[in-house]
């Protein structure tokens, strides 16, 4: 059984049908990417899995339980944790307060030290207001906050958006490090070339439907994918 199984998922915004029968899965230890043009339904997929949007049809199973239509807080407690598009750190709060805000109950011993070891710049700025951080630092903070929630699957929505090229490389180094520590990742990313380079498997979304899928290495060599997304 896959860690995450999505079957025939439909969702939208009022009369807008953003997802029209999306099906895919994520196995333990994998990085799986969803790629596609703007408006294809990638972020809607993550928001529906997170419980921020209620599906109109379909089934979602995670870690052995059906979680279709669960509230966002229940989804997070189950271990399915999303880093949202645009980072969405809490600007008036400090780095330390942002890291602690999503923690439910007692903090696991060493958890905060592990975050600061992984992101030394956050340690240097632990008492600084999150809104005063650079874009790259805010992305580190958003990822660190998610890791504090002990995810069994981490969903990253456009982690490199708006960042300078050198920081984009740093973001993907962080993704590789998270994978190396055994946390599977579902990745939505505008930089399809880098997403496919780091992924094990990928799905192509077009107008709310999966139109292609396969090992990421195969899609990277596919002329149609190159022309549409990697050119």
N, C-alpha and C positions, 0 to 999 in steps of 0.2 A: 504494500500500500504506500502510495506517495505521501509525503508530508502534507502537501497542499493539493487538493483536487477541486477544480472548478469545472462545472458541467452546465452548458446551455444557459449561461448567465445573461440576463436581460436587465437593463437599468437605464434610467434617463432623468431628465429634468422637465417635469411637466409633460408637455406633448412631444418633447424632443427625445427620440430613442437613441441614446448614446451607445449602448451595447446591445447587440442583436444576436445572441446565441454564442457567447464566448466560452470556449472550453480549453483548458490547459492544465498542466500540473508542474509541481516542483518537487524534486527528490531531495532527500537528505544530502547535505554537502555540496549542493549545486549552486551556481549562479545562473539564473535564468533571466533573460532579457525580453522585454516587450518593446519592439521598435515599430515605428510608423510615423506618418506625417502628423503635423499639428491637427488636432481635432479628430484623430482616429479613434480615441476612446481609451488611451493608455492610463491617464490619470484617473479617469472615471472608474476604470477597473480597480485600481488600488483603493480608491475611496469607497467603493462598494465592498471590497473585501474587509476594509477597516471598520465598516459599520457607519460611515458618514453618509452614505447613500443607501437607501433600502432597495434591494432588487425587486423587480416585478415578476421575475421567473428565474428558475434555475436552482442549482445546488452548489454549496461550498462546503467542503469537508477539510478540516485542519487537525492534524495530530490525533486522528482517530475519532473526532467528534464532528457532527454536522453543525456548522455555525451560521447557516444561512439566516440572514436578517437579524443577527445578534446586534445588540448595542455596542458602541465603540469601546466602552470601558470593559465589557466582558471579553471582547476580542483581544484587547491588550493583555488582560490577565491570563488569557489562554497562551500568550506568547507570540502573537502575530502583531508586530509593531511596525509602524510606518514613520519614515522621515518625510515630511510633506514637501511639496514643491514650494520654493521660496523660503525654506528654512523655518520661518515662523517662530523664531525665538521670542521670548517675552522681553521686550526692549528695556523696560524700567528695572528689571531684576538683574542681579549680578550673575556672572557665569556659574558660581556655586549654587545659587538659588535656582537657576534654570536646570541644572543637572539633578537637583533634588526634587523638583516639582512633580515629576511623574512617578516617583518612587512610592510604592504602596507598602506602608509599614516600615519595619526595620531595614536598614541598609545592610546588605550582605558584607561581611568583613572584607576589607580590601577592595571593594568595588570602586569606590571613588579614587583610590590610589591607582588602580588599573587604568581608569580613564585618563588621569593626569599623566601617567607614564606613557600612554599611547598618544596623547595630545599635549606635549609640553607647553605649547603656547597657551593653552587653556589654564594650565597651572600658574603660569606667569600672570594671568589676567583674572584669576579666580574671584577677586573682589571688584572687578570692573563691570560696569553696566553692559548688558548684552547688546544694546542698541548702538554702542560706540565701537563695537568690533568691526573689523573688515568683513567683506563678504565671505572670504575663505575661512576666517575664524568662526563666523556664525555657522557655516556649514559643518565645521568640526564640532561645534557646540550642539547642533541639532543631532548629529550622529551620536555624540557622546551621551546626550540625554536619552536617546533611544536605547543605547547599549546598557544604560543604567536600569532599564526595565527588564533585563535578562531575556531578550527575544529568542524564541526558537526558530523564527523566520523574520528576517529584516527586509522591509520593503522600502526602497529608495526611489523617490520621485524627482527626477531631473536634478541629481546632486551637483552637476557641473554648471548649471544654468547661471549665466551672468558672471562667470569667473574668468580671470585672465588665464592664458594657456598654461603658465607654470603652476597655477593653483589647480587647474583641471588635472594635471599629472599627479599632483599630490592627492586629490580626491580619489583617483583610481588606485593609487598606492594604498590608500586606506581601505578601499573595497577589497583589494587583494589580501591585505592583512586580516580583515574580518573573516574572509573565506578560509584563510589558513588556520584560523582559530576555531573552525568547525561550525560557523554560523551560516546557514544557507541564506541566499539573497534573491529577492525578486526585484529586478532593476528596470526602471523606466528612465530612458536617457536620450536626450536630443543628439548627442554625439554617437551615432550608431556604430561608427568604426571602432571607437574605444569600447563601447558596450559589447560588441561581438568579440573583440579581442580578449576580454576578460571572462566571457560567459562560457558555460558548458553547452547550453541549449538556448534557442531563441524562437520567439513567435512574432510574426508580422501582423499587425492590426491595420485594417483599412475600413473606415466608416463603420466601426463597431463590430467588425467580424475578423476572425483569424483567417488570413488568406494564404499564409505560408508558415511552415515550421521546420525545424531540423537542428542538427548539431551546429553550434555557432560557427565552427571552422568551415563547415560546408556553405553556410549562407554568406560568409565573407568572400568566398570564391565564386558565388553565383552571379553571372553577368546581369541578370535582371535586378538583383538586390544592389549590386554595385551602381548601376545606372540610376536607381530610384533613391537610394539612401546613403551611398558611400562616395558619390562623385564629388 
